[in-house]
Amino acid sequence: MSHTEPGDWMPAAWTPRWARHVGRILCGTLWHVEVYGAENVPADGRVIVAANHAGLIDGPLMMGFVPRPTHFLVKGAFFRGPVGWVLRACGQIPVLPGGGRSALSAGRGVLMRDGCVGIFPEGRRGRGDVARLHPGVGWLSLHTGAPVVPVAVLGTRVTGKSVHALPRLRTRIVVLYGAPVTVPSSCNGEPTRRDIADMTDRVRTAMSELLMEAQQKYGIVMPTDDGTEGSYSANV
């Protein structure tokens, strides 16, 4: 099976296990990471963890600090060269241009074998305020019955810094897990677009409320810009 055409490909269940240790050691050494509410992630069974996305290190950070091995949906552009080899070796799922359906299919397969799938439903780095989510998180949840655990990540980027910049060494970073968002009992049979939109909105609301709680409780604020060219000063 081609690495660039995943089709029905699905990562092996054991692959993220070693990556967790690498991510935890790397991020925990370079930055001061505080994790709260990890007990909200079920120890077994199918589950989706959905985090906001503001900074460059969000991926390896979450890979290391989700409390169980997790297969993340990752932008396909990263699956090139040595980095791509590492991502495949640790069981991450490429989201290729025009290939979102294949990524969702692979994620569904992981969930159906009672695995854990990670997703950044905003689809790109930016403010990380979850103002808009892509429907893939709702699709995955409704097609598998998997609950969605919202995650608030704060501190990986500050106002005035590019989405391509690393945080300063020993920067304080908070990862807060919220209560799972479960599939409504009224959802029976094949989910409609409306069902998917409603589930996605429920997840967005839970993530937004968790972000507000995390900022108030831990004193770290989200960036006020999207970190792209023209929205920040390179001199800051």
C-alpha positions, 0 to 999 in steps of 0.5 A, a space after each residue: 500500500 502506498 504511503 501517499 494513498 492510504 485507502 483502507 490502510 490502518 495503522 497498527 495498534 502498537 505503533 503509538 506506544 513508543 511515541 508516547 514516551 518520546 513525546 513526553 520526555 521531549 516536551 516535558 524536558 524542554 517545557 514545563 507541562 502541567 496536565 489536569 483532568 487526565 482521568 476523563 480519558 477512558 482507560 480502554 474502549 474507543 474514544 476521541 480526544 479533540 484539542 484546540 490548535 494554536 502552536 507548532 508543538 501541539 502535536 508532539 505535546 498531545 502525543 506524549 501527554 494523552 494518557 493512552 496510546 493515540 493515533 492522531 490525524 495529521 496534515 499530510 504535508 508533514 508525511 515527507 522525508 525523515 519526519 514523515 517516516 517517524 510519523 508513520 512509524 508511530 502510527 499517525 494518520 495522514 490527512 492528504 489534500 482531497 483525502 479526508 475521507 481516507 483519513 476518517 476511514 482509517 480513524 474509524 477503523 482504529 476506533 472500531 478496534 477500541 482504540 484512541 484517535 486524536 484530532 485537532 478539529 480546527 484543522 489548522 494552527 491559529 488562535 486556538 479559540 475553536 470558533 469553527 470546527 470541521 465536521 470530521 470529529 462529529 462524523 467519527 463520533 457518530 459513526 463509531 459511538 465513541 465519546 469525544 474528550 475535549 482538551 484545552 491546550 494553553 501556552 504553546 503560542 503567545 500573541 505576536 508569535 508565528 504559528 511556526 515558532 517554538 515556545 521559549 524553553 521552560 515555558 509553562 504549558 497547561 493541558 486540561 481534559 474535560 468531561 467526555 461528550 457522548 453520542 446522543 441516544 436519539 442518534 440511531 442508524 446512519 447519521 445525517 448531515 444535520 446529526 453530524 453538524 449538531 454533534 460537532 457543535 456540541 463538541 465545539 461548545 464543550 471545547 470553548 467552555 473548557 478553554 474559558 475555564 482553563 484560562 481562568 483557573 490557570 492564568 494562561 491566555 490564548 493568543 489574540 492573533 492567528 499567528 499568520 503573516 500579517 497578523 503579528 510582528 516579527 520583531 516581538 
